[in-house]
Structure formats: structure tokens, C-alpha cells
Amino acid sequence: MNQLEGKIAIVTGGAAGFGEGITRVYVREGARVVIADLDGAKGQALAAELGERALFVRCDVSSRPDIDALVAACVAGFGVPDIVVNNAGTTHNNQPMLNVDEATFDRMFAVNVKSIFHMAHAVVPLMRKQKKGVILNVGSTAGIRPRPGLTWYNGSKGAVNLLSKSMAVELGPDGIRVNAICPVMGETALLEKFMGVPDTPENRVRFLATIPLGRLCRPSDVANAALYLASDAAEFISGVEFPVDGARTV
Ligand SMILES: NC(=O)c1ccc[n+]([C@@H]2O[C@H](COP(=O)([O-])OP(=O)(O)OC[C@H]3O[C@@H](n4cnc5c(N)ncnc54)[C@H](O)[C@@H]3O)[C@@H](O)[C@H]2O)c1
């Protein structure tokens, strides 16, 4: 039986990378998914490919009006979301911390952290009424075991990881579960920014050496974790920083 049969989900950044992996697995497992992304071309193409159980809404997660319109479109198109995956994220390039400018810092915190504030305002009242809901925030191993050159990004992900635990404590009595998913470096568009050098086999060696299982994170790894944590099989799991990291954070 499909693990998310009948569920309604919003996946931000759902058109590419980890988010695309989550979108595909959720639809495969019976959910209806609103793909929320800045990238209209990719989002529309993915929604068209996946058919009537996918809907694309163009959205900048750092904008409160965009988030409100996204949630309204979900409610109108599919219904109140059972699952919200706050996955959209961005980073500065790997570089000495004092080289990152203020505008880059502000934009990154708006996309990675403030988006969760906006989304909470939009969906928690709806989930409270239903006395259930699942919120998954894509944090990172960066917020647990930081690498040099990514200081401000690491801080934003530390905030995501901690917010997830704090939300879990506060929203538990409402039947709302909140967990952070913490991937290690992955095979997505962000990889070169994290590495700070071109993505070549030689340059990957240094990073692979820090991951005991010896490979980078794949969208399917994150998607399978997001499937479990959103499913009823995880009904008693909340407030967890769930590493998807090949033992990087041990
Ligand atoms: N790739 C990694 O190594 C890695 C590791 C740990 C955590 N993460 C986190 O995983 C999440 C997904 O990253 P990814 O690697 O799949 O990135 P990606 O760049 O491959 O995909 C991100 C998607 O989010 C969209 N997006 C970006 N900013 C947006 C915004 N403001 N509003 C709406 N959509 C927006 C992009 O258009 C893109 O489709 C991020 O939160 C990232 O910080 C990534």
C-alpha cells in the first residue's frame, strides 16, 4: 500500500535537487503535491510530467505574500496540507567568513530561516484546526558539524535544526510533528558553492574522505527520509535532527 495515500503535501524548492526527489517520491506514494519554487520552467515541467496529483505554484519562500498565496492555492486545489516540507534553501560560496557581504547574508537568512517563520504563520493555524500535521524542515549536517568557509550558511542551518526541535515541543500538544532532515553534501546544484572549487573527481576526494560511507548524499536518500518522517509509520517521531549523512556527524 502507498505510504502517503490521500495525503496533501507542499514541497518548497520542489522543482530541483533534493526537493525534486521528495516531490517524485511523495507522488509515487499516493500524495498530491504542490511544488513551490522560484523556477517556473522547471516547476511547470515537473508538474506536467507528474500529472494531476502535482500542482506548480511559483513562489519565493522569503516573501510572506507568496507563502500566503501558495498555501491558499494548495487549499483551493487539493485541500489543507497534511505535510509541509520547507526545503528551499540557498548558500553563499565557500569562502572566508569576512568576505561574505551583508546582502548575501540577509538573503540567505530570509530564504533558509525566515521562510519557516512565514510558513508557520500560514499553515500552523490550519493544522491546529485539524489537530494533525507534519512539518519537515531541511536543515543540514552543516548545523551540527560545521565546515570552514561556510560559517554564515552553517549558522542558518543551525537555526533550522533548532527551530525544528523548538516547534516540535510547542506544537506537539496540537498533534503536529516537526522534524529536521539533515543531509550531508549532496549531488545537487549547490555542490560547487559548498565545495568552493570546481566539482571534479579530484576535488571531491577531500570531501568524500569526511563521509564514512564514502559518497555524497543523493536526492533519493533525502526523499526516502522525508517519506518515512511524513508517513504514519513515524507517528511518534518528532523533534529529531535526522541525519542523512553516511555517518558524517558521528
Ligand atoms: N546539496 C547539499 O549539499 C545540501 C546539503 C545539506 C542541506 N542542503 C539543503 O537542502 C535544501 C535543498 O537544496 P538542494 O541542494 O536540493 O538545492 P538546489 O539548488 O538543487 O534546489 C533548490 C531548489 O529550491 C529553489 N529555490 C531556491 N530559492 C528559492 C526561494 N527563495 N523560493 C522558492 N524556491 C527556491 C530552486 O529554484 C531549486 O529548484 C536546501 O535547504 C539546502 O540548504 C543541501
The ligand as an SDF file (V2000), in Angstrom:
LIG
                    3D

 44 48  0  0  0  0  0  0  0  0999 V2000
   23.0890   19.9770   -1.6620 N   0  0  0  0  0  0  0  0  0  0  0  0
   23.6570   19.8590   -0.4780 C   0  0  0  0  0  0  0  0  0  0  0  0
   24.8460   19.5230   -0.3770 O   0  0  0  0  0  0  0  0  0  0  0  0
   22.8600   20.1190    0.7700 C   0  0  0  0  0  0  0  0  0  0  0  0
   23.3120   19.5640    1.9680 C   0  0  0  0  0  0  0  0  0  0  0  0
   22.5610   19.7920    3.1250 C   0  0  0  0  0  0  0  0  0  0  0  0
   21.4080   20.5380    3.0600 C   0  0  0  0  0  0  0  0  0  0  0  0
   21.0050   21.0580    1.8710 N   0  0  0  0  0  0  0  0  0  0  0  0
   19.7520   21.8220    1.8480 C   0  0  0  0  0  0  0  0  0  0  0  0
   18.8270   21.1190    1.0430 O   0  0  0  0  0  0  0  0  0  0  0  0
   17.8750   22.0400    0.5160 C   0  0  0  0  0  0  0  0  0  0  0  0
   17.7320   21.8200   -0.9750 C   0  0  0  0  0  0  0  0  0  0  0  0
   18.9750   22.0970   -1.5820 O   0  0  0  0  0  0  0  0  0  0  0  0
   19.4320   21.4580   -2.9660 P   0  0  0  0  0  0  0  0  0  0  0  0
   20.8500   21.0690   -2.7780 O   0  0  0  0  0  0  0  0  0  0  0  0
   18.4460   20.4710   -3.4440 O   0  0  0  0  0  0  0  0  0  0  0  0
   19.4260   22.7930   -3.8580 O   0  0  0  0  0  0  0  0  0  0  0  0
   19.0890   23.0250   -5.4060 P   0  0  0  0  0  0  0  0  0  0  0  0
   19.6790   24.3480   -5.7050 O   0  0  0  0  0  0  0  0  0  0  0  0
   19.4670   21.8380   -6.2230 O   0  0  0  0  0  0  0  0  0  0  0  0
   17.5000   23.1290   -5.4130 O   0  0  0  0  0  0  0  0  0  0  0  0
   16.8670   24.1010   -4.6570 C   0  0  0  0  0  0  0  0  0  0  0  0
   15.5240   24.4340   -5.2810 C   0  0  0  0  0  0  0  0  0  0  0  0
   14.9600   25.4630   -4.4730 O   0  0  0  0  0  0  0  0  0  0  0  0
   14.5410   26.5250   -5.3030 C   0  0  0  0  0  0  0  0  0  0  0  0
   14.6320   27.7720   -4.5710 N   0  0  0  0  0  0  0  0  0  0  0  0
   15.7610   28.4450   -4.2390 C   0  0  0  0  0  0  0  0  0  0  0  0
   15.4380   29.5740   -3.5780 N   0  0  0  0  0  0  0  0  0  0  0  0
   14.0870   29.6190   -3.5050 C   0  0  0  0  0  0  0  0  0  0  0  0
   13.1720   30.5300   -2.9550 C   0  0  0  0  0  0  0  0  0  0  0  0
   13.5780   31.6690   -2.3790 N   0  0  0  0  0  0  0  0  0  0  0  0
   11.8500   30.2620   -3.0480 N   0  0  0  0  0  0  0  0  0  0  0  0
   11.4320   29.1300   -3.6610 C   0  0  0  0  0  0  0  0  0  0  0  0
   12.2580   28.2260   -4.2010 N   0  0  0  0  0  0  0  0  0  0  0  0
   13.5770   28.4760   -4.1370 C   0  0  0  0  0  0  0  0  0  0  0  0
   15.4490   26.4800   -6.5130 C   0  0  0  0  0  0  0  0  0  0  0  0
   14.8380   27.1060   -7.6410 O   0  0  0  0  0  0  0  0  0  0  0  0
   15.6380   24.9780   -6.7010 C   0  0  0  0  0  0  0  0  0  0  0  0
   14.6140   24.4230   -7.5100 O   0  0  0  0  0  0  0  0  0  0  0  0
   18.3880   23.4420    0.8890 C   0  0  0  0  0  0  0  0  0  0  0  0
   17.6880   23.8850    2.0440 O   0  0  0  0  0  0  0  0  0  0  0  0
   19.8440   23.1970    1.2250 C   0  0  0  0  0  0  0  0  0  0  0  0
   20.3580   24.1550    2.1190 O   0  0  0  0  0  0  0  0  0  0  0  0
   21.6940   20.8560    0.7140 C   0  0  0  0  0  0  0  0  0  0  0  0
  1  2  1  0
  2  3  2  0
  2  4  1  0
  4  5  1  0
  4 44  2  0
  5  6  2  0
  6  7  1  0
  7  8  2  0
  8  9  1  0
  8 44  1  0
  9 10  1  0
  9 42  1  0
 10 11  1  0
 11 12  1  0
 11 40  1  0
 12 13  1  0
 13 14  1  0
 14 15  2  0
 14 16  1  0
 14 17  1  0
 17 18  1  0
 18 19  2  0
 18 20  1  0
 18 21  1  0
 21 22  1  0
 22 23  1  0
 23 24  1  0
 23 38  1  0
 24 25  1  0
 25 26  1  0
 25 36  1  0
 26 27  1  0
 26 35  1  0
 27 28  2  0
 28 29  1  0
 29 30  1  0
 29 35  2  0
 30 31  1  0
 30 32  2  0
 32 33  1  0
 33 34  2  0
 34 35  1  0
 36 37  1  0
 36 38  1  0
 38 39  1  0
 40 41  1  0
 40 42  1  0
 42 43  1  0
M  CHG  2   8   1  16  -1
M  END
$$$$
